[in-house]
């Protein structure tokens, strides 16, 4: 999944429906001239509802919807007839979508399951008809409740990609090349920094018809947590990955130093990211002889599972899949 139309942030005005007014009415027909109150209740205003849809990968379909408005409830009628409820407005979003209120920054909900529904902006309640207000001392109430007003608020939706494995590395570390080799994804690949400007997802087939989802996150640079380069715009996608696969090319000046810089950017952005399982893949290892490989291995932190791979020659790719699957399970 790669597209210039990948949208992971939208802002819109969410307006739920107002409730219908209750009815003030008294029973009248040819046989009853002074009947009691029979005003019905107003209908409930429509909600704005978020619904998870596993077939969506982006918020592009909401990019130009600046106002999402639900229907008002109908007023109550005589003969104790309740007004019709306003139609809910259902907004389908990809899994991993977080909704927050602009004014307060409060997170309303996170959509993580297909078909999951959450009321984002609740509709107003319908007013009660005058039939509810009859008492032994007031058998002809002249009043009914107005409907409750709907809510109008600004909402931000942010998409944080859900994947089993997130690829973490500097630009040109070989993340897109690896994804293209192990899955059917076709990310843009070129020999310059920031080739990948949007996250890419690929389903990686494994043995016995098993599979896992891999996400190629655009390259991190030192200072990304403060907004440098692509900044925190894509760091957020790393939050939703079960496993982080750090990728550092074999021709890097220092494997250890690059790993520490990447780790530090994640720590500054969200310290909880360091609680995730981590693996290290040293890419472009087809460039190494045995002596260089031994020297590089000494730099790798002892507690970090690591593997040498080459996406060009397929060296170590099968072993990498085994290591990922073992770590995930």
N, C-alpha and C positions, 0 to 999 in steps of 0.2 A: 504494500500500500504506500504509494508515493505519488504526490500530486501537488502542483502549485496551488490547488484549491483546498489544501489542507488548512482548515480553520480550527483553532483550539481555544478561541476566546470570542465571546459575543456579549453584548450589553443590550437590553431591551426594557421597555416599559411594560410591566405586567399589571393588568387591570381586571380584577374579578367582577362578576356581576352583582348588582345590588339585589336585595330581596324584594319581592313584591309586597305591596301594602295589603294589610288585612281589610276585609270588607265590612262596612257597617250597613246592615240591612235587616228588615223585619219581615217575617212570613206574611204574605198577603195572597189570597186566592179567593175564588167565588164563595167558598164555604167558611173562610177564616178572614175576618176583617181586622183583627188586632192580634196577630200571632206574635210569638216571641222572636228574639234575635236569631237570625240564621246566616250571619255573615261568615264566609269561609276565610281560611288563612291564605296569606300570600305565598307564592312559590319561592324556593330557595334560589339565590343567585348562583350562577355557574362558577366553578372553581377553575383555576389555572393548574393543570396537572402535568408533572413530568413523568414520562414513561421510558424505561430502558429499552433499547432496540439493538440487539447484537449484530444486526446487518449494517448499522451505521458506524463509520470510522471517523467522522469529522462533523463539525458544527456548521458546515458550509450552508446547509439548507435554512439556517436561521440568520445568516449574515445580514440579509436585507429586511428582516422582520423587526422593525423598531418598536412596534406596538402589538402586543398580544392581548386581546380583549375577549372576555367571556360574556355570555348573554345574561340579561337581567331576568329575574323571576317575574312571572305574571301575577297581577293582583288577584286576591280572592274574589269569589262571586257569591251570589245568593244561594240559598238552599244548601248551605255549608259546603260548597264546592271549593276545594283548594286550587289555587292557581298553579299553572305548570311551572316546574323548576326550569331555571335557565340552563342552557346547554353548556356542559363543561368544555373547556378548550384544552385539548391534550397535545402536549409538545413532546415529540419523540426525540430522544438524545442517545448518543453512543454510550456504551458502558465506560465508566471512569469519569463521568461528568460530575463536577461539583458546582452547586448553586449557592451564591451568597448575595446578601442584600448590600447594595451599594452604600446606602446611608450609614449603616452600622458596621459593615464588614462581617456580619454574622453569617456563618455557614448554615444554610437551611437544610441541605441534604446532600448525600452522595449517591449516585445511581450506579450500582455495581452488578445488577442481575438483569437478564433479559425478561421483560414484562413487568419489572418492578415499577410500581406507581407511587408517587408521593405528591400530596397536595402542596403546591408551591405557594399559591396565593388563594386563600379560602374565600368563597363567595359569601355574601351577606345572608343572614337568616330572614325568612319571610315573616311579615307581621301577623299577629293573631287577629282573627276576625272578632266582631263584637259579641259573638256567641260565647266566647270565653269569659266575658266580663259580667255576665248575668249573676246576680246574687239575690237572696230572698228580699233584700231591701232595695235593690235596684234591678228590677226585672226588664227594664228597657234601656240598656246601656247604649248611649249614642256614639260612643267612640270605638275605634279600632286602632291597632298598632300600625305605624308606618313600617316599611321594610328596612332592614339594616343596610347601611351603605356598603358597597363593595370596597375593596382595598386597591389603592394604586401605589405601586412602588417600582423602583428601578432594580433590576436583577442582572447579575453577571454570571454567565456560565463559563466554566473553565474545564477543558478536557485534559485529564491526566491519563495517558495511555496505560491500559492494563496489559501486561505481558509477563511471561514467566522469567525471561532473561532480558536484561537491559545492557546494551553495549556502551561502555564508558571509555572515553579516550580523547586524546587531542585530535584536531583535524589531521586527516591523512594517516590515521593509525591503521587503516584497513578494515574499518567497521562495515562499510557498505559492501566492500568486496566479499567479506565473509558472509554477509547476509545473502548476497546474490548466489554464492556457492552452495549454501546449505538449505536454501528455500527457493520458492518460485518468485520471490520478490525481485523487482528490477530497479533498484535504486540507481541514481545518477553516480557515475564513477569517473573521476578525472584526477590528474596529478597537480592539484592545487588546493589550498586550504578552503574550508567551508563549501565543499562541493555539495554536501547535504545541508539543506536549509529547512527541511521539514522532516519530522520523524518518519521512519519507515517501519512497517510491520511485516513479518514473514512467519509462516507456519513451517517449522522444521520437522520433517518426517523422521521417525526413529524406528526402532525394531518392533516387530509384531503389531504394526499399524498404530503404534503410539506416536504422539507428536507433542511439541511444545511451541510456544509463541516467543519469537525473538524480536526485540525492538532496537533499531539503530537510531540512537539519539544523536542529534547534531553535535559536532565537536565542542569540547570544553576548552577554554583557555584560562590561564592564570588570571584571577580577578573576576571570573564569571559570576561569582556570588554577589559581587558589588555592581553587576550590570555590564561588565566589559564584554566585548564581542557580541555573541548572541545572548549573553547574560543569563538571568534566571528564567527566561522564557521557556527554555527546554530542560533546565534542571528539574522542574516540577514533574516531568514525565518519568524521571528516575524513581520517584517516590512510590509508584505503583508496581514496580517490578519485584518479583520474589527473590531473584538472584542477580547480582551485578557482575558482569564479565568485563574486567579491566583489560584493555588492549593497548599494548605499547610495542612499537616497531623495534626490531632487533638493531637497527642502525641509530637508535636514540643515543644521545650523549651519555645518559645515565638512566638505566631502568628504574633504579631505586628512587632517584630524584623525581622522575616523571610520575611515578606511582604516588609519592608523597604529596606532590602538588595536586593531583587529581583528588586524592583522599581529603586534602585540606579544603578544597572547594566544596566538596560534599558536606564536610563538617560545618563549614561556615553557613551553608545554605540551610541545612537541617541535620543536627547531630544524630537524629534517629536513623538516618541512612546508614550510619556505620554499624548498626545492629544487623543489617542484612548480610546474607552469605555472600562471600566474594571469591572470585577466581581470577587468575591472571593468565592471559594468553599473550605470548611474545610472538608477534607477527613477523612476516617477511623472513622467516628463519631459513629459507632456502639460500639466503646470502651468507650463512654462517658455516664455518668449518668446525670440526670437533673441538679445537682449542678455544675458539671464540665462544662457543656454546658453553663450555665449562666455566669460562670466566664470567659470562653473564649470569649463569646459574648461581654463582656465589653472591651476586647482588640481590637476588630475589629474597624477600622476607621469608624466613623459614616457616612461619605459621600459615603462609598463603599458598594454597594449592595452585600449581602453575603448570603450563604446557607450552611447548614450542610448536607453532603451526605455520603453514604457508598456504594461503588460499589459492595461489597460482598453481602450485604443484599438488595440492590436496594433502600435503604432509600434515599428519597429526589431526586431521579433521574428524576422522572416526573416533579417535581417542578423546577429542574435545567433546563430542556429543555424549560419549559414555560418562565423562566427568560431569557434564552439566546435568544429565539425567540422574546420576547418583546423588548429586547435591540437591536437586529439586525434590527427590523422593526420600 
